[in-house]
Structures are given as structure tokens and as C-alpha cells.
């Protein structure tokens, strides 16, 4: 008689309680995921801006002659020779 009462009443109640607990846990997790991060590391932002400004100044100060030089691809095309195979 005890097992019948347990399987008829206690197991369904435990399953309902477990389902509600799992549902609430997923709702809490969804709320935490939707919130943005409270802290952001921006300690290097100024350094990055200075570095980018220095690099841009260095690019601007390069002489225009360097842009007139040949690139590696152009040099490679000049040195490429065609070979013709004769025969079978």
C-alpha cells in the first residue's frame, strides 16, 4: 500500500516541483545573459589611439619615391620565362 501511495502522489508532486525549479533556473539564467557586462577594460584605449596616430604620421612622412618602386609581383612577372614543350 505504501508504494502505491508513493507512486500515485509523491512522484507526480516531485516531478511538478522539479519542473518548476528548472523553469525558474532557466529564467534566471536568461535574465543574466541579457544584461550587458557591468565592467569593460578600457585601460589601453588611449595607448591604442596614440599608437595609431604615430603609425599614420609615419606613413604620411614616407617619401613619395617609395610608391614609385616596383612591387614584388611586378618583379616576378618580369623574370617569368615561358617554356615551350616540343614533341609528344
ROTI-287103 format. One line per 2 residues: their letters; for each residue z, x negated, y negated of N, C-alpha, C. Coordinates in pm, whole numbers, plus 50000, padded with zeros to 5 digits. Last residue first. Layout:
% ROTI-287103
a) Z/X/Y/Z/X/Y/Z/X/Y  ...
This chain:
% ROTI-287103
xx) 42178/44413/48498/42243/44526/48561/42365/44489/48625  42097/44293/48167/42088/44296/48312/42169/44410/48369
xx) 42300/44182/47914/42163/44199/47958/42163/44198/48111  42517/44287/47672/42504/44251/47812/42362/44282/47857
xx) 42600/44159/47367/42511/44249/47437/42497/44199/47580  42864/44167/47143/42806/44100/47258/42721/44202/47332
xx) 42955/44126/46808/42901/44215/46910/42838/44131/47020  43262/44024/46666/43124/43993/46704/43081/44089/46814
xx) 43481/44037/46397/43438/44101/46520/43292/44070/46546  43547/43940/46150/43545/43844/46259/43499/43906/46390
xx) 43546/44168/45987/43455/44059/45959/43442/43964/46076  43752/44321/46092/43616/44371/46103/43514/44262/46076
xx) 43972/44167/46019/43940/44182/46160/43797/44232/46178  43977/44200/45745/43953/44068/45801/43913/44078/45947
xx) 44035/44473/45732/43908/44424/45679/43875/44287/45735  44291/44474/45844/44183/44546/45910/44047/44497/45861
xx) 44445/44331/45662/44424/44277/45795/44309/44345/45867  44283/44339/45341/44386/44380/45436/44354/44322/45572
xx) 44224/44113/45074/44178/44189/45189/44296/44226/45278  44336/44161/44736/44319/44082/44858/44281/44173/44974
xx) 44396/44326/44528/44255/44291/44545/44232/44210/44673  44666/44347/44515/44596/44465/44563/44448/44436/44586
xx) 44732/44104/44404/44764/44128/44545/44693/44250/44599  44667/44124/44137/44582/44043/44225/44609/44074/44372
xx) 44860/44248/43994/44750/44333/44042/44658/44257/44137  45193/44138/44085/45066/44125/44012/44957/44212/44076
xx) 45484/44339/44080/45388/44259/44156/45256/44251/44080  45643/44520/43947/45627/44387/43888/45531/44298/43965
xx) 45654/44747/44104/45581/44756/43978/45555/44618/43920  45816/44658/44311/45678/44697/44339/45595/44698/44211
xx) 46054/44616/44172/45989/44503/44236/45844/44536/44267  46114/44878/44099/46088/44780/43994/46016/44658/44053
xx) 46159/44986/44353/46049/45038/44272/46013/44940/44160  46386/44842/44425/46264/44829/44505/46143/44878/44427
xx) 46569/44931/44232/46533/44789/44239/46403/44770/44315  46583/45203/44304/46534/45166/44170/46492/45020/44167
xx) 46692/45186/44560/46558/45241/44543/46499/45204/44407  46943/45079/44492/46853/45005/44580/46709/45054/44565
xx) 47051/45286/44338/47030/45154/44278/46930/45073/44361  47063/45487/44534/46983/45508/44413/46952/45374/44346
xx) 47242/45372/44716/47105/45401/44757/47014/45420/44637  47475/45361/44560/47416/45237/44608/47270/45259/44648
xx) 47527/45634/44527/47497/45550/44410/47428/45422/44452  47578/45710/44797/47468/45768/44720/47430/45682/44601
xx) 47791/45635/44952/47682/45539/44938/47566/45592/44854  47966/45849/44964/48014/45724/44906/47901/45623/44882
xx) 47953/46098/45061/47855/46063/44959/47893/45932/44891  48014/46286/45329/48026/46147/45286/47916/46114/45187
xx) 48174/46595/45298/48046/46525/45311/48063/46385/45256  48363/46862/45428/48362/46728/45371/48227/46663/45398
xx) 48328/47108/45543/48414/47102/45425/48406/46966/45356  48021/47245/45648/48121/47139/45661/48200/47127/45531
xx) 47993/47606/45640/47945/47469/45616/48060/47367/45629  48029/47840/45906/48084/47783/45783/48028/47642/45763
xx) 47932/47900/46156/47857/47948/46041/47907/47890/45910  48116/47800/46338/47984/47738/46331/47908/47779/46205
xx) 48332/47973/46305/48350/47832/46272/48215/47762/46257  48222/48212/46399/48268/48203/46260/48282/48057/46217
xx) 48177/48148/46664/48062/48178/46579/48102/48169/46432  48440/48121/46754/48352/48004/46756/48232/48027/46665
xx) 48526/48386/46731/48592/48280/46653/48504/48156/46645  48358/48506/46920/48350/48547/46779/48414/48441/46689
xx) 48442/48387/47155/48307/48361/47108/48290/48401/46962  48704/48493/47167/48685/48348/47158/48545/48315/47109
xx) 48654/48764/47197/48719/48717/47075/48701/48566/47057  48538/48761/47453/48462/48811/47339/48521/48761/47208
xx) 48754/48670/47607/48632/48590/47599/48547/48632/47480  48934/48883/47572/48971/48748/47529/48847/48659/47515
xx) 48790/49092/47692/48824/49099/47550/48860/48961/47496  48780/48995/47955/48658/49019/47881/48682/49024/47731
xx) 49054/48994/48023/48978/48869/48020/48848/48882/47942  49106/49270/48015/49178/49179/47923/49104/49046/47912
xx) 48938/49352/48223/48919/49404/48088/48984/49311/47986  49051/49215/48439/48912/49189/48403/48883/49239/48261
xx) 49307/49327/48447/49293/49184/48420/49150/49150/48379  49234/49590/48516/49302/49563/48389/49289/49415/48351
xx) 49120/49553/48773/49038/49601/48662/49103/49576/48524  49360/49449/48905/49237/49370/48891/49146/49423/48780
xx) 49549/49664/48891/49575/49536/48826/49447/49455/48806  49438/49894/49031/49488/49900/48894/49491/49762/48827
xx) 49333/49842/49286/49288/49961/49213/49327/49957/49066  49460/49615/49385/49314/49613/49369/49264/49731/49288
xx) 49730/49706/49380/49689/49586/49307/49538/49586/49283  49717/49921/49552/49759/49943/49413/49714/49825/49327
xx) 49643/49786/49785/49558/49892/49730/49591/49916/49583  49862/49618/49826/49731/49559/49798/49635/49662/49739
xx) 50069/49801/49881/50077/49714/49764/49940/49656/49727  50000/49919/50118/50000/50000/50000/50000/49914/49874
